Amino acid sequence: MNQTETTSSNGRRRRSPENGEVDVLRRRISELERENEILRAASDFFARELDPRRSR
């Protein structure tokens, strides 16, 4: 059992508030990583579009 988890009287594990915060932060990290991928793809696209060596 994790140190931040406790066992209630019915034997079920309860999560501490810190665990909930960690879950929120992990979801935010995933969201930011997806946004980064989108921005990276967009910057690649516009770099190709603005490349003066590219024939039109």
VOVEXKE-25214 format. One record per atom (N, C-alpha, C): x, y, z; atom name; chain; residue in one letter. Coordinates in steps of 0.02 Angstrom, whole numbers, plus 32768, in hexadecimal, padded with zeros to 4 digits. Layout:
BEGIN
<node east="X" north="Y" up="Z" atome="CA" chaine="A" residu="A"/>
...
END
This chain:
BEGIN
<node east="802A" north="7FC5" up="8000" atome="N" chaine="A" residu="M"/>
<node east="8000" north="8000" up="8000" atome="CA" chaine="A" residu="M"/>
<node east="802C" north="803E" up="8000" atome="C" chaine="A" residu="M"/>
<node east="8019" north="806F" up="7FDA" atome="N" chaine="A" residu="N"/>
<node east="803C" north="80AE" up="7FD5" atome="CA" chaine="A" residu="N"/>
<node east="8036" north="80D4" up="8017" atome="C" chaine="A" residu="N"/>
<node east="806A" north="80FB" up="8028" atome="N" chaine="A" residu="Q"/>
<node east="8068" north="8121" up="8067" atome="CA" chaine="A" residu="Q"/>
<node east="8031" north="8155" up="8068" atome="C" chaine="A" residu="Q"/>
<node east="801D" north="816C" up="802F" atome="N" chaine="A" residu="T"/>
<node east="7FEA" north="81A1" up="802C" atome="CA" chaine="A" residu="T"/>
<node east="7FA3" north="8184" up="802B" atome="C" chaine="A" residu="T"/>
<node east="7F9D" north="8141" up="8029" atome="N" chaine="A" residu="E"/>
<node east="7F5C" north="8122" up="802A" atome="CA" chaine="A" residu="E"/>
<node east="7F4E" north="8108" up="8070" atome="C" chaine="A" residu="E"/>
<node east="7F0F" north="8109" up="8083" atome="N" chaine="A" residu="T"/>
<node east="7EFB" north="80EE" up="80C3" atome="CA" chaine="A" residu="T"/>
<node east="7EC3" north="80BC" up="80B7" atome="C" chaine="A" residu="T"/>
<node east="7EB6" north="8094" up="80E8" atome="N" chaine="A" residu="T"/>
<node east="7E80" north="8063" up="80E2" atome="CA" chaine="A" residu="T"/>
<node east="7E47" north="8079" up="810F" atome="C" chaine="A" residu="T"/>
<node east="7E0C" north="807B" up="80F3" atome="N" chaine="A" residu="S"/>
<node east="7DD2" north="808F" up="811A" atome="CA" chaine="A" residu="S"/>
<node east="7DB9" north="8053" up="8141" atome="C" chaine="A" residu="S"/>
<node east="7D86" north="805E" up="8169" atome="N" chaine="A" residu="S"/>
<node east="7D6B" north="8029" up="8195" atome="CA" chaine="A" residu="S"/>
<node east="7D4F" north="7FEF" up="816D" atome="C" chaine="A" residu="S"/>
<node east="7D39" north="7FFB" up="812F" atome="N" chaine="A" residu="N"/>
<node east="7D1E" north="7FC4" up="8107" atome="CA" chaine="A" residu="N"/>
<node east="7D54" north="7FA2" up="80DD" atome="C" chaine="A" residu="N"/>
<node east="7D93" north="7FB4" up="80E7" atome="N" chaine="A" residu="G"/>
<node east="7DCA" north="7F93" up="80C5" atome="CA" chaine="A" residu="G"/>
<node east="7DDB" north="7FB0" up="8081" atome="C" chaine="A" residu="G"/>
<node east="7DB8" north="7FE4" up="806C" atome="N" chaine="A" residu="R"/>
<node east="7DC6" north="8003" up="802B" atome="CA" chaine="A" residu="R"/>
<node east="7DFC" north="8037" up="8033" atome="C" chaine="A" residu="R"/>
<node east="7E24" north="803D" up="8001" atome="N" chaine="A" residu="R"/>
<node east="7E5A" north="806F" up="8002" atome="CA" chaine="A" residu="R"/>
<node east="7E3E" north="80B4" up="7FF2" atome="C" chaine="A" residu="R"/>
<node east="7E53" north="80E5" up="8018" atome="N" chaine="A" residu="R"/>
<node east="7E41" north="812A" up="800A" atome="CA" chaine="A" residu="R"/>
<node east="7E7F" north="814E" up="7FF1" atome="C" chaine="A" residu="R"/>
<node east="7E74" north="817A" up="7FC3" atome="N" chaine="A" residu="R"/>
<node east="7EAC" north="81A0" up="7FA7" atome="CA" chaine="A" residu="R"/>
<node east="7EB1" north="81E2" up="7FCC" atome="C" chaine="A" residu="R"/>
<node east="7EEF" north="81F6" up="7FD8" atome="N" chaine="A" residu="S"/>
<node east="7EFA" north="8236" up="7FF9" atome="CA" chaine="A" residu="S"/>
<node east="7EEF" north="826E" up="7FC7" atome="C" chaine="A" residu="S"/>
<node east="7EE5" north="82AB" up="7FDE" atome="N" chaine="A" residu="P"/>
<node east="7EDD" north="82E4" up="7FB0" atome="CA" chaine="A" residu="P"/>
<node east="7F19" north="82ED" up="7F82" atome="C" chaine="A" residu="P"/>
<node east="7F54" north="82DA" up="7F99" atome="N" chaine="A" residu="E"/>
<node east="7F90" north="82E1" up="7F6F" atome="CA" chaine="A" residu="E"/>
<node east="7F8B" north="82B4" up="7F32" atome="C" chaine="A" residu="E"/>
<node east="7F6E" north="8279" up="7F3A" atome="N" chaine="A" residu="N"/>
<node east="7F67" north="824C" up="7F00" atome="CA" chaine="A" residu="N"/>
<node east="7F38" north="826A" up="7ECD" atome="C" chaine="A" residu="N"/>
<node east="7F03" north="828A" up="7EE3" atome="N" chaine="A" residu="G"/>
<node east="7ED5" north="82AB" up="7EB4" atome="CA" chaine="A" residu="G"/>
<node east="7EF8" north="82E2" up="7E8F" atome="C" chaine="A" residu="G"/>
<node east="7F22" north="8308" up="7EB2" atome="N" chaine="A" residu="E"/>
<node east="7F47" north="833E" up="7E91" atome="CA" chaine="A" residu="E"/>
<node east="7F77" north="8322" up="7E5E" atome="C" chaine="A" residu="E"/>
<node east="7F97" north="82EB" up="7E6E" atome="N" chaine="A" residu="V"/>
<node east="7FC6" north="82CB" up="7E3F" atome="CA" chaine="A" residu="V"/>
<node east="7FA0" north="82B5" up="7E01" atome="C" chaine="A" residu="V"/>
<node east="7F65" north="8299" up="7E09" atome="N" chaine="A" residu="D"/>
<node east="7F3C" north="8284" up="7DCF" atome="CA" chaine="A" residu="D"/>
<node east="7F2C" north="82C0" up="7DA3" atome="C" chaine="A" residu="D"/>
<node east="7F18" north="82F8" up="7DC2" atome="N" chaine="A" residu="V"/>
<node east="7F08" north="8334" up="7D9D" atome="CA" chaine="A" residu="V"/>
<node east="7F45" north="834C" up="7D76" atome="C" chaine="A" residu="V"/>
<node east="7F7F" north="834C" up="7D97" atome="N" chaine="A" residu="L"/>
<node east="7FBC" north="8364" up="7D77" atome="CA" chaine="A" residu="L"/>
<node east="7FD1" north="8336" up="7D3E" atome="C" chaine="A" residu="L"/>
<node east="7FC8" north="82F5" up="7D46" atome="N" chaine="A" residu="R"/>
<node east="7FD8" north="82C6" up="7D10" atome="CA" chaine="A" residu="R"/>
<node east="7FAC" north="82D1" up="7CD3" atome="C" chaine="A" residu="R"/>
<node east="7F6B" north="82DD" up="7CDF" atome="N" chaine="A" residu="R"/>
<node east="7F3E" north="82EC" up="7CA7" atome="CA" chaine="A" residu="R"/>
<node east="7F52" north="832C" up="7C85" atome="C" chaine="A" residu="R"/>
<node east="7F66" north="835E" up="7CAB" atome="N" chaine="A" residu="R"/>
<node east="7F7C" north="839E" up="7C8E" atome="CA" chaine="A" residu="R"/>
<node east="7FBB" north="8395" up="7C65" atome="C" chaine="A" residu="R"/>
<node east="7FE9" north="836C" up="7C7C" atome="N" chaine="A" residu="I"/>
<node east="8026" north="835F" up="7C57" atome="CA" chaine="A" residu="I"/>
<node east="8015" north="833E" up="7C14" atome="C" chaine="A" residu="I"/>
<node east="7FE7" north="830D" up="7C16" atome="N" chaine="A" residu="S"/>
<node east="7FD3" north="82EC" up="7BD8" atome="CA" chaine="A" residu="S"/>
<node east="7FB4" north="831D" up="7BA7" atome="C" chaine="A" residu="S"/>
<node east="7F8A" north="8349" up="7BC2" atome="N" chaine="A" residu="E"/>
<node east="7F6A" north="837C" up="7B98" atome="CA" chaine="A" residu="E"/>
<node east="7F9E" north="83AA" up="7B79" atome="C" chaine="A" residu="E"/>
<node east="7FCE" north="83C0" up="7BA0" atome="N" chaine="A" residu="L"/>
<node east="8003" north="83EC" up="7B87" atome="CA" chaine="A" residu="L"/>
<node east="802E" north="83C9" up="7B53" atome="C" chaine="A" residu="L"/>
<node east="803C" north="8389" up="7B5D" atome="N" chaine="A" residu="E"/>
<node east="8063" north="8364" up="7B2C" atome="CA" chaine="A" residu="E"/>
<node east="803E" north="835F" up="7AE9" atome="C" chaine="A" residu="E"/>
<node east="7FFC" north="8353" up="7AEC" atome="N" chaine="A" residu="R"/>
<node east="7FD4" north="8351" up="7AAE" atome="CA" chaine="A" residu="R"/>
<node east="7FD5" north="8395" up="7A8C" atome="C" chaine="A" residu="R"/>
<node east="7FCD" north="83CA" up="7AB3" atome="N" chaine="A" residu="E"/>
<node east="7FCE" north="840D" up="7A96" atome="CA" chaine="A" residu="E"/>
<node east="8012" north="841C" up="7A76" atome="C" chaine="A" residu="E"/>
<node east="8047" north="8406" up="7A96" atome="N" chaine="A" residu="N"/>
<node east="808B" north="840F" up="7A7B" atome="CA" chaine="A" residu="N"/>
<node east="8091" north="83EC" up="7A37" atome="C" chaine="A" residu="N"/>
<node east="8077" north="83AF" up="7A32" atome="N" chaine="A" residu="E"/>
<node east="807A" north="838A" up="79F3" atome="CA" chaine="A" residu="E"/>
<node east="8055" north="83B0" up="79BC" atome="C" chaine="A" residu="E"/>
<node east="801B" north="83CB" up="79CD" atome="N" chaine="A" residu="I"/>
<node east="7FF5" north="83F1" up="799B" atome="CA" chaine="A" residu="I"/>
<node east="801C" north="842F" up="7985" atome="C" chaine="A" residu="I"/>
<node east="8038" north="8453" up="79B5" atome="N" chaine="A" residu="L"/>
<node east="805E" north="848F" up="79A4" atome="CA" chaine="A" residu="L"/>
<node east="809C" north="847F" up="797B" atome="C" chaine="A" residu="L"/>
<node east="80BC" north="8448" up="798B" atome="N" chaine="A" residu="R"/>
<node east="80F7" north="8433" up="7965" atome="CA" chaine="A" residu="R"/>
<node east="80E4" north="8424" up="791D" atome="C" chaine="A" residu="R"/>
<node east="80AC" north="8400" up="7914" atome="N" chaine="A" residu="A"/>
<node east="8095" north="83EF" up="78D1" atome="CA" chaine="A" residu="A"/>
<node east="8082" north="842E" up="78AB" atome="C" chaine="A" residu="A"/>
<node east="8061" north="845D" up="78CC" atome="N" chaine="A" residu="A"/>
<node east="804E" north="849B" up="78AC" atome="CA" chaine="A" residu="A"/>
<node east="808B" north="84C4" up="7897" atome="C" chaine="A" residu="A"/>
<node east="80BE" north="84C7" up="78C3" atome="N" chaine="A" residu="S"/>
<node east="80FA" north="84ED" up="78B1" atome="CA" chaine="A" residu="S"/>
<node east="811F" north="84CD" up="7877" atome="C" chaine="A" residu="S"/>
<node east="8120" north="8489" up="7875" atome="N" chaine="A" residu="D"/>
<node east="813E" north="8467" up="783C" atome="CA" chaine="A" residu="D"/>
<node east="8119" north="8477" up="77FC" atome="C" chaine="A" residu="D"/>
<node east="80D7" north="8477" up="77FF" atome="N" chaine="A" residu="F"/>
<node east="80AE" north="8486" up="77C5" atome="CA" chaine="A" residu="F"/>
<node east="80BD" north="84CC" up="77AB" atome="C" chaine="A" residu="F"/>
<node east="80BC" north="84FD" up="77D8" atome="N" chaine="A" residu="F"/>
<node east="80C6" north="8542" up="77C2" atome="CA" chaine="A" residu="F"/>
<node east="810E" north="854E" up="77AB" atome="C" chaine="A" residu="F"/>
<node east="813D" north="852C" up="77C8" atome="N" chaine="A" residu="A"/>
<node east="8183" north="8532" up="77B2" atome="CA" chaine="A" residu="A"/>
<node east="8189" north="8519" up="776A" atome="C" chaine="A" residu="A"/>
<node east="8167" north="84E2" up="775A" atome="N" chaine="A" residu="R"/>
<node east="8168" north="84C8" up="7716" atome="CA" chaine="A" residu="R"/>
<node east="8145" north="84F8" up="76E6" atome="C" chaine="A" residu="R"/>
<node east="810E" north="8515" up="76FC" atome="N" chaine="A" residu="E"/>
<node east="80E8" north="8543" up="76D1" atome="CA" chaine="A" residu="E"/>
<node east="8110" north="8582" up="76C3" atome="C" chaine="A" residu="E"/>
<node east="8138" north="8599" up="76F2" atome="N" chaine="A" residu="L"/>
<node east="815D" north="85D7" up="76E9" atome="CA" chaine="A" residu="L"/>
<node east="81A4" north="85CE" up="76CF" atome="C" chaine="A" residu="L"/>
<node east="81B6" north="8590" up="76C1" atome="N" chaine="A" residu="D"/>
<node east="81FA" north="8582" up="76A9" atome="CA" chaine="A" residu="D"/>
<node east="8202" north="859F" up="7663" atome="C" chaine="A" residu="D"/>
<node east="8232" north="85CF" up="765B" atome="N" chaine="A" residu="P"/>
<node east="823A" north="85EF" up="761A" atome="CA" chaine="A" residu="P"/>
<node east="8256" north="85BF" up="75E4" atome="C" chaine="A" residu="P"/>
<node east="8274" north="8589" up="75F8" atome="N" chaine="A" residu="R"/>
<node east="828F" north="8558" up="75C8" atome="CA" chaine="A" residu="R"/>
<node east="8258" north="852B" up="75AC" atome="C" chaine="A" residu="R"/>
<node east="821F" north="852D" up="75CA" atome="N" chaine="A" residu="R"/>
<node east="81E9" north="8502" up="75B5" atome="CA" chaine="A" residu="R"/>
<node east="81C9" north="851F" up="7576" atome="C" chaine="A" residu="R"/>
<node east="81C1" north="84F4" up="7543" atome="N" chaine="A" residu="S"/>
<node east="81A0" north="850B" up="7505" atome="CA" chaine="A" residu="S"/>
<node east="8155" north="850A" up="750F" atome="C" chaine="A" residu="S"/>
<node east="8135" north="853A" up="74F0" atome="N" chaine="A" residu="R"/>
<node east="80ED" north="853F" up="74F6" atome="CA" chaine="A" residu="R"/>
<node east="80CC" north="852C" up="74B5" atome="C" chaine="A" residu="R"/>
END
